[in-house]
């Protein structure tokens, strides 16, 4: 189990996620690892808590109801310039990861995630900056067609700042079709090995 040293715990860790159960479980786990945790379920709450408490770390979900966590990253950095932001998402894509890093996230993890992985992502970056080529590992094998479609949709969605209607228009598909595709988890990049 990873434990936080006492010197780092003078400023709180902010969790921004609209899934109350996930927030409760992660808060409990991070508190047991030495963090003082504050939580927000909406972007406006996150901004207010950041102004008031100046958190050192932030665990931010990509989807906050109708809001987009990517948009919140630069706003949080404006409020707290040295805040380390870890973006979490249940819908991982290379395009989203690249955009998160461009906007100022320090790391990016796919849900489900355990508390030790969160702590490592938040604290390891404090000691050594990553080189640009270490941010995202490119897949070794060519991506499957369905995965390529998913990546393309995510790239266009990111370019449209999460606007579903504009993304559907640019992709030339019906909004409901796009929503259906987005509601599915991305396909695996490589087939599972048979045991």
PyMOL commands that set and color helices and strands:
alter all, ss='L'
color gray80, all
select helices_A, chain A and resi 6-10+20-32+43-53+69-79+94-103+115-127+132-134+145-159+164-171+175-183
alter helices_A, ss='H'
color red, helices_A
select strands_A, chain A and resi 13-16+37-40+57-61+63-64+67-68+84-89+107-110
alter strands_A, ss='S'
color yellow, strands_A
deselect
rebuild
show_as cartoon
